[in-house]
């Protein structure tokens, strides 16, 4: 394992994180596919609607009228008898249109005259409905075989509904990556207020739910002491697709992560990124697991905001790519006020929306979370800063 001589540029580091193949394809029931990415295009198995249906409550009518009312009615799920010319039948929204019907007369536009005929209410209807009025035609939304969504689309509740309507019971999706979070540091407490020189672990509660929402299938969390041996065994024994560590990425007296990666024969892909906060982050390819696939480790700095900067730079793009998700279009916004930058590096700055623009927030130091807790995103500020009115990219943050 070699150490990079200079920091990787921020955009380049994100590109490296995305340059991995997706995980294998699996088939999931609709109830289990939520949050996965489609491994193949979603196509319609049936026409939508699969037959002509009524778009309103009212009467299905055959011909221009006047109409004689037929007994009974047509409800959703029913199989109606054909209509003869000059007849009508009550029909519910979503019900199959009888053969012979040419339009639907809305409930508010007509009335039963009590003698077997159907009368128009001239106050609301100028005349008989035009052919095709209030009919959802067969295939109006799609025809069988039509492509509906491309591969890589994230399966949302709306996608599940569309897949079900189009006739699918199961979906081919990419497996979601398993993640193990190793929180490093002898100084960290899991409960109570800071005391005796020790501080609370903020990243253990913060990172797992966020990573789950960004494509991870499960996140196991373990505290690891500042010692080479326990860290080596934790990384070597992990069966996760992605190991995420917090802390130990620099060159301090108890920063053993580089030594562990070297001892494991890992390949360092990114070692320090030209971004503030969070520049001592890293990405490594670990030896293959039992399935023969390479595993990855994302090393995040220990300071909370710096760790979030590392996650949006390396961990989130890696997880999205492993899960097979399409790359989303960047979200951009204008600066309502000048955004301070770093002289040489990209800066990721917590911002809050003020109308269509964004403004910087206080409490933006690498160890601070107060600004992040109320932020709508992280602004990508170029070296030197961004003047008011400049359009910048806005990254999602936990809770945004």
N, C-alpha and C positions, 0 to 999 in steps of 0.2 A: 504494500500500500504506500503510495507516494503522497506527499503533502503538497498542495497547490502553493505556488510561489506568491500569487497575488489573489485578492478577493475576486470572486466571480461577479459579473454584473447582475443586477437584480432581474432584468428580463431574461438574461441567459440562464440564470439559475432556475427560473420557472420553466423554461423550455427543457432543461435537463430533467426536471421532475416529471414532465409530461412525456418524455421519450422512452416510455416503457410499454410493453404490450398489455392489453387488457387481460384480466383473468379469464379462465375457461367459461364456456357457455353451459348453463344449467337450465332445466325446465321447471317452472314454478306454477302452481295453481294461482289463479288470480288473487286469492286471499293472501298469498305469500310473496307476490311480486312487487309490492309497493316499495318504492325507493330504489329498486334495481334499474339498470339501463337495458333497453331492448338490444338483444344481440343480433337481431335481424329486423328488416322493415315489418311494420304491422300492416297487414292487408285485410281487406274485408272478405269474410266468408260468405256474406249474404248482401243483397241490396238493402239499403237503408233509406226510407222505411222498406220493409220487405213486401209491402202491398200498399195500395192506396188507403189512406186513413183520414178520418175527419179531424180537422184542426180546431173545431168548436163544438159545443153542445148545440143541438138544433135538430134539423130534419134533413136527411138525404133525399134529394129530389131527382126525379127522372123527367127530363124535358122541361120546357119553358113554363109550364103551369097553364091553367089551374091544376091542382093536384088533389087526388083522393088519398086520404090517409089509410095506410095499411095497418093492421093490428100488430101489437107487440112493439118491439124496439130493438135497437142494435147496441150492445154494450161492448166495451173493450174485451177482447178475448173470444168474442162470439164469431160464428160463421154464418153470415146473413144470407137469406134467400135473395135471388135477383129481383130487381125492381122493374116493373113494366112501365112503359111510357105513360106519363100523366099521373104517376103515383108517388107517394112520399112515405118515409118511415122515420120515427124519432131515432136519433143517433147520439152517442156520447163521444166526447173528445177522446181520440186515440183508438176508436173502434174502426174495424175494417169496413171500408165502403162497399155497399152491395154492388154487384155487377148491374150496369144499367144506370146507376146514379151519375149525374153530370156535375153536381154542385151540392153545397151544404147551405141551407137557409138557417141563419143564426136564430137562436132562441128568442132574442130580443126583437127580431124583425118579423116574426110571424106568430100566429095563434091558431088553435084548433077552433073551428066555428061550431063544434058540437054536433054537426050533422055529417061527419065523415070527410069534410073538406078542410083545407088549410088556407087561411087568409093572411095576406101581407099587412103589416102595420105601416101605413104610408107615412107616418110621422118620422119613422127611422129608416125606412127602406124605399128608395125611389122606384123599385120594380124587382122582378125576379133576379136572383143572383146570376152573375155571368158564369158560363161554363168554367169549371175548375176552381170556383171561389171556395176558399176555406177547405181545400183538399190538399193533404200532404201526399204528393205523387210518389209512387213506388220508385226507389232509386234517386230521390231528390237529393239526398246527402251523399250517397256513393252507390256504386254498383259492385257486385261480387268480383273480387280480384283487384279492385282499385287499391293502390298504396295509400295508406292513411297517415303513417308517421315513419320517419327514417330510423334506421338503427342508431343507437346511441341516445335516443330520447329517454329521459328519466320517467319512470312509471309513477305518475301522480294519481290521486283519486280520480281525476277527470280522465286520465288515460285508461284506468281500470274500467270506468264506465263505458268509454268508447269501445274498448276491446270486448266487453261483454255484449254490448249492443250489436257489434259486428260479428258475433257468433263464437268468440274464443272462450275456452275454458282454462287453457294454460298458455303461458308465454315463455318463449326462449329469451333468457336474459343472461347477463354476465354475473358471475358470482361476485358478491360484495367482499372487499378485503377485510380480513380479521386483523385487528390492531391490538398491540399490547403497549400500555403506557408504563414506563419505568421512571418514577419520580426519584431523583437522586438528591441526597443531601442529609448529613447528620443533624443539621440545624432545624429540620422541619418537624412541626408538630401536626398531629391529625385532629386535635380537639383543644378547645379552650383558647384563651388569649395568649399572645406572645409572652415569654417569660424566660428568665435566666439565660438571656442571649440567644434564645431560639425563637423562630417565627412560624406562623401558620403556613401550611401548604395551601397555596391558592390555586395552583395549576391542576391538582388532583380533582377538585370539584369543577373547574372550568373546562378542561379539555375534553373529557369523555363525552358529555352530551353534545358538545359542538362537533366533534369528529363523527359521532353517530349521524348527525344531521347533514354532514358533508360527504357521506358515502361509505363510512365504515359499517361493518355488519355487527361487530361487538368490540368493546374496548375493555380489556382486563387492565386493572391498575395495581401496581405494586410499588412500595417504597423500598429503595435500595440504598444501603449505607455508602459513604464515600470511601470505598476500598476496591482495589483492582479485582480481587477474587470474587466477591459477590456480584459485581457488575459483569464480569466475564461469564460466570455461570448463568446469570439471568438472560443475557443476550444469546449465548450458545444454546441454552435449553428452550428458548422460545419457539413455538410453532406458529406464530403469527405471520401473516404476509408482510406486515409493516410493524417494526418496533419503533416507538417514539420515546425518546429520552428527554428529560429536562435537566439542564445543568451539565457541567463537566465537559463543555465544548471548547473551552479556552485552554490556557496553559498554566493554570494555577497549581499549587502544591498538591491538591487532591482531585485534579481533573484527569481522570484515567480513561476517558472514552477513546481517545486516539490510540492509546496503548492497547486497549481491548480490541479495537477494530484491527489493529496490526496483528495481534496474536491470533485472531480468528481468520486471517487471510482475506479480509473484506477489501473491496475495491472502492476507493473514495471517489465519488462523482462530483461532489461540491464540498469545498472546505473553506468556509468563510464567504460571505456575500457582501457586496458593496451597498449596504442598506443600513439605516439607523431608525429605530433601535434594532438589535438582533443580529449584527453582522457576524458574530462567531457561531453561526449555525452550520450544519453539515448534512450531507446526504451520502449514504454509502450503500453499496450492494453487498449483501451478506452471502455466504455460501448457500447453495441450493438446499431446500428442505426435502422432506421425504418424497414429495411429488416431482422432484427434479427442477422445480422452478426457482429462480433466484428470489431471495427475500430482500427487503430493504430496511434500512434504519435511518430515521430522521432525528438528528440531534438538535434540540432546541436549547437556547440559552435558558438560564434559570430564572432571570428576572421576568415577572409576569407579562408586561407589555412587549418586551423583547421576544418572549416565547410565542405570543400571539403573532407578532410580525414574522417569526420563523415559520409558524404554521401556515399562514396565508401564502408565504413564499414557496415553501417546499411540501409540507404535509398535505394541504388541501389539493393542489394540482396533482400530486402523486395519487392520492386516494381516488379522485375523480377519474383519472386515466385508467387506473387498475380496474375500476368498476365499469369501464366502457362508456362513460358519459360523454356526450358531445360537449365541446368547449363552448361556453356561453359567450355571447357578445359582451365586451366590457361595458360596464356602467360608467357614465361620465357625467360630470356636473361642473358648472362654473364656480369660481371662488367668490364668495360674497365679500371677503377681505383677503389681504395678503396672507399666504401660508408660508411660514418660515421653513427654510430648508437647511441641509447640510452643505458645507462648501464643496465637497467632492462626491458624496454618495447620495443615492436615492433616500428619501425619508418617507416613512409611513406614519401619518399623523391622524389621530382621532378627530373626526369632524362631525358636525350636526347640521342637518338641513335647515335652512331658513328660506322657505318657499322653494323655488327651483334651484337655488344655489346652496353652497355649503360654507360653513365658517369653522375656524379652528376652535378646539376646546382646551381648557387648562388641564393641568395634571396629566401631562403627556410624557413624563419621564419613563425610562425603561423599566423601573420597578413599580410603576403606578398603575392602578386599575380604575381609579375614580373617573377619569375622563372616558375610558373605554366603556364603562357601565352605562353611560348615557349617550354613547356615540351611535350614529347611523351608519358609520363605515370608517374605513381608513383611507385617507386621500394619499395617492401616490404622488409625492412632491419631488420634482426633478432637482438635481444639484443646484444650489443657489436659491431655491425657493420659487414660489409662483405668485405673481402679482394678482390683485383683484381683477376679476373678469376672465382669468385664464381657465381653460377647461382642463380638468384633471380626471384621471381614473379613480373610481371609488370601489374599494374592496369590501365584501361582506365581513362582518365581525360577529362574534357570538351575540345572538339576540337581535341582530338587524334583519 
